[in-house]
Amino acid sequence: MVLTHTVAEMEALACQKAIEFAAEIGLQRVIVEGDSAMVINALNQNSAGFSSYGVVIEDIRSLALAFESCVFAHTSRVCNSVADAMAKKAKAFRNAQVWLNDPPDDLVSLLLFDVH
């Protein structure tokens, strides 16, 4: 178990898991959105070498090379209600939850709002 100390470390680890999962299910083009400008900037500008999560950033960059296209984009927390709701929902589960087709009913309205 990895214990983290900062929000940026958690964001970097979440990004790493997302990239690993995208590769596992065979995606070729990936857009990763995050609300931590520090992490997204580190991924885009190669500037996290000495940070506490620099090794994770390097791992993400290495994993991203396997994709045809991999984009890291900063998204305001206010505009990221789906991710916020999913993070809160995840606190209730001990194991990973994956929805490839139909999302949970309580997230549908947020997803539809996010699309428009």
N, C-alpha and C positions, 0 to 999 in steps of 0.2 A: 504494500500500500504506500502510495506517495502522499506525503503530507505537504500541502502548500501553505504559503503564508500571505500571499497577496492576491488581489482580484486579477491582476495581470497574469500571474502564474496560472490561475484557474482558467482564464480565457485562453491562454496558450495551450493548456492541456486539452481543453474542450475542442479547440481547433485541430489539434493533433488527432484526437479520436475521430473527428468528423472526416478528416482526410484519409485516415486508415479505413474507415467504413466505406467511403466513396470508392476507394481502390478495391476493397473486398467485394463490393457488389458490381464492379466492372464499369463504373462511370468513366467517361473519357474527357468530359468538360465539366468543370466544377467552379462554382462561385461560392466563396466562403465569406459570409458577412459577420462582423463582430462589432461590438460597441466599445471596445477598448482601443482608442486611437494609438496608444503606445504599442500594443501587440500588432495591429494592422500595419503601422508604420515600420515596425521592426521587420515584418515579413516582406514588405515592399521595398525597403531601403537598405536591407542588410546591415542593421544597426543595433542588434541586440547581443552581440558577442560577449559582453561583460555583465549583462543583466542576470538576475537570478534564474531566468527562464531561457537564457541564450541557447542552451543545448536543445531545448524543446523547439525553439525557432529554427535552428539548423536542421533538426530532424524533419520538421514540417516542410522546409524548403527542399530537402532531399526527396521526400515522398511526393511532393508536387511535380517533380520532374517526370514522373511516370504518366502524367495526364497530357492529353493533347492540348488542353487549355486549363489553367488554374488561376483564378483571379481572387485576390483578397481585397475586400471592400469594407470601409468603415461605415457603419450605420448608427445613427443616433439611437440611444436607448429608448427615447420616446417613440421612435418609429419602429421599434422592434418588439411589439407587444406579443407576437407569437413566441419568440424565443424566451421572453420573460415568463410567459405562461407555462411553457414547456419546462423551464428550469424549476419553477415552483412545483409543477406536477412531479418532476423527477425526484424531489425530496421525499416523496411518499414511497418510492420503490427502492429496493435494495439491488435489484438486477436491472440490466439494460432493457429498455423498451424500444422496439423498432416498429414503425408503421410505414409500410411501403405503399399501400393502396389507400385505405380509408383511415383518416385520422380519428382520434377520439372525438366524440360528439361535442365535448366542451371546448374543443379547439377550432371547430369548423367555422363558427362565426368570425373568429379572429383571423383565420386564414383567408376567408372571403374578403374581409375588410382590408387585409394586407395586400391583396392582389389588385385592388382598385385604387 
